[in-house]
């Protein structure tokens, strides 16, 4: 699989392009959204190596380690904006009763950090300028593979954007989301 990684030190942002997915992703370090830890990359001896931008140490980049050199990372997905157009009611207020996240569950660790992993769901009704907390949702201890990840939260809005955040050191594999909505009627 081919990737293209680019970082902008003065803008404090890093991006990764996946050729297989034909998609750009923002990469960050830790939970504050700053640019990624890697200042450079090389594939050597069948390993993916990066240089730590803070101290120049060489680290191995792995897709099976869910942290940055022992530090937590924040994984965030922002879904497309939802409005009345989705149900044939443009400009109308809509009511959301439930949201279900389709994702890998039951991947918690046996003990310690990541034992009882969760995601945090937020909503913005002002185009992403501000976010209000909705719910913290458990995504399954080790072996809880049949867990349904859903939130029951009544909210009415004209336009809303949903954001999921995960910081537990477990695999984050979100494939889709579904919302139960209807015209609010007022």
C-alpha positions as CSV (number, residue, x, y, z in Angstrom):
1,X,0.0,0.0,0.0
2,X,1.4,3.4,-0.9
3,X,1.1,6.5,1.2
4,X,2.3,10.1,0.9
5,X,3.1,12.0,4.1
6,X,3.5,15.7,4.3
7,X,4.0,18.0,7.3
8,X,3.9,21.8,7.6
9,X,5.9,22.8,10.7
10,X,4.9,26.5,10.7
11,X,1.2,25.6,10.2
12,X,1.5,22.8,12.8
13,X,-0.3,20.3,10.6
14,X,0.5,16.9,9.1
15,X,-1.4,15.0,6.4
16,X,-1.3,11.5,5.0
17,X,-2.6,10.4,1.6
18,X,-3.6,6.8,1.1
19,X,-3.4,5.7,-2.5
20,X,-5.6,2.6,-1.8
21,X,-8.4,4.7,-0.3
22,X,-7.8,7.7,-2.5
23,X,-8.2,9.8,0.6
24,X,-6.3,12.4,2.6
25,X,-6.2,12.1,6.4
26,X,-5.0,14.7,9.0
27,X,-2.4,13.2,11.3
28,X,-1.8,14.7,14.7
29,X,0.4,14.0,17.7
30,X,-1.2,13.4,21.2
31,X,-4.6,14.8,22.0
32,X,-4.1,18.5,21.2
33,X,-4.2,18.3,17.4
34,X,-0.7,19.4,16.7
35,X,1.3,18.1,13.8
36,X,2.5,14.5,13.8
37,X,5.6,13.3,15.6
38,X,7.4,12.3,12.4
39,X,9.7,14.8,10.8
40,X,11.0,12.3,8.2
41,X,10.4,8.7,7.1
42,X,12.4,5.9,5.6
43,X,11.6,2.2,4.8
44,X,14.7,0.3,5.8
45,X,15.3,-3.4,6.5
46,X,11.6,-4.0,5.9
47,X,10.6,-1.5,8.6
48,X,8.9,1.9,8.5
49,X,11.2,4.3,10.4
50,X,10.5,7.9,11.4
51,X,12.6,10.5,13.1
52,X,10.9,12.1,16.2
53,X,10.7,15.8,15.5
54,X,11.3,16.7,19.1
55,X,14.6,14.9,19.6
56,X,15.6,13.1,16.4
57,X,15.3,9.6,17.9
58,X,14.5,6.9,15.3
59,X,11.2,5.1,16.0
60,X,9.4,2.4,14.1
61,X,6.0,3.3,12.6
62,X,3.6,0.4,13.1
63,X,-0.1,-0.1,12.3
64,X,-0.5,-2.4,15.3
65,X,0.5,0.1,18.0
66,X,-2.2,2.5,18.9
67,X,-0.1,5.3,20.5
68,X,2.9,7.5,19.7
69,X,6.0,6.3,21.6
70,X,3.9,5.6,24.7
71,X,1.8,8.7,24.5
72,X,-2.0,8.6,23.7
73,X,-3.2,9.7,20.3
74,X,-6.5,11.2,19.4
75,X,-8.4,9.7,16.5
76,X,-11.3,11.9,15.3
77,X,-13.8,11.4,12.6
78,X,-16.2,14.3,11.5
79,X,-19.2,13.1,9.6
80,X,-20.9,15.1,6.7
81,X,-23.4,17.7,7.8
82,X,-27.0,16.4,8.2
83,X,-30.0,18.6,7.4
84,X,-33.7,18.4,6.3
85,X,-32.6,17.8,2.7
86,X,-31.7,14.2,3.8
87,X,-35.4,13.4,4.3
88,X,-36.9,15.6,1.6
89,X,-37.6,18.5,4.0
90,X,-35.2,21.3,3.0
91,X,-34.9,24.2,5.4
92,X,-37.1,22.4,8.0
93,X,-36.1,21.5,11.6
94,X,-35.4,17.8,12.0
95,X,-35.3,15.7,15.1
96,X,-32.7,13.0,15.8
97,X,-33.6,10.2,18.1
98,X,-30.7,7.8,17.7
99,X,-27.3,7.4,16.1
100,X,-25.7,4.1,15.5
101,X,-21.9,3.7,14.7
102,X,-20.8,0.7,12.8
103,X,-17.3,-0.1,14.0
104,X,-15.1,-2.9,15.3
105,X,-16.0,-3.6,18.9
106,X,-14.6,-5.9,21.6
107,X,-11.0,-4.9,21.0
108,X,-10.2,-3.6,24.5
109,X,-7.0,-4.7,26.2
110,X,-6.9,-7.4,28.8
111,X,-6.0,-4.9,31.5
112,X,-4.7,-1.4,32.0
113,X,-5.0,1.5,29.5
114,X,-7.6,0.5,26.9
115,X,-9.3,-2.1,29.1
116,X,-12.8,-0.5,28.8
117,X,-12.5,1.6,25.6
118,X,-15.0,4.3,24.7
119,X,-15.7,6.9,22.1
120,X,-17.0,10.4,22.7
121,X,-19.8,11.8,20.4
122,X,-20.2,15.5,20.0
123,X,-22.5,17.7,17.8
124,X,-22.2,21.1,16.2
125,X,-25.2,23.0,14.9
126,X,-23.2,26.1,13.8
127,X,-21.1,24.6,11.0
128,X,-18.3,23.2,13.3
129,X,-17.5,26.4,15.1
130,X,-18.5,25.0,18.5
131,X,-19.2,21.5,19.7
132,X,-21.5,20.3,22.5
133,X,-21.0,17.0,24.3
134,X,-23.6,14.4,23.7
135,X,-22.5,11.1,25.0
136,X,-19.6,8.8,26.0
137,X,-20.2,5.3,24.5
138,X,-18.5,2.1,25.5
139,X,-17.0,0.2,22.5
140,X,-16.3,-3.2,24.2
141,X,-13.9,-4.9,26.5
142,X,-11.8,-7.7,24.9
143,X,-14.2,-10.2,23.3
144,X,-17.4,-8.1,23.3
145,X,-17.6,-8.4,19.6
146,X,-21.5,-8.2,19.3
147,X,-21.7,-4.9,21.1
148,X,-24.0,-2.3,19.4
149,X,-22.5,1.2,19.5
150,X,-25.4,3.6,19.7
151,X,-26.6,6.8,21.4
152,X,-30.2,7.7,22.2
153,X,-30.2,11.4,22.3
154,X,-33.0,13.6,21.2
155,X,-31.9,16.8,19.5
156,X,-33.6,19.1,17.1
157,X,-31.7,21.2,14.5
158,X,-31.7,22.6,11.0
159,X,-28.2,21.5,10.3
160,X,-25.9,19.3,12.4
161,X,-22.4,17.8,12.1
162,X,-21.3,14.9,14.3
163,X,-17.8,14.3,15.6
164,X,-16.4,11.1,17.1
165,X,-13.3,11.1,19.2
166,X,-11.3,8.1,20.5
167,X,-8.1,8.2,22.6
168,X,-8.0,4.7,24.0
169,X,-5.0,2.7,22.7
170,X,-7.1,0.2,20.7
171,X,-7.9,-0.3,17.0
172,X,-10.2,2.4,15.6
173,X,-12.2,0.9,12.7
174,X,-15.3,3.0,12.0
175,X,-17.0,1.9,8.8
176,X,-20.3,3.8,8.8
177,X,-23.0,5.6,10.9
178,X,-26.8,5.7,10.7
179,X,-29.1,8.2,12.3
180,X,-32.8,7.9,13.0
181,X,-34.3,11.3,12.1
182,X,-37.7,12.8,11.3
183,X,-39.1,16.2,10.5
184,X,-39.5,18.1,13.8
185,X,-42.9,19.5,12.9
186,X,-42.3,23.0,14.2
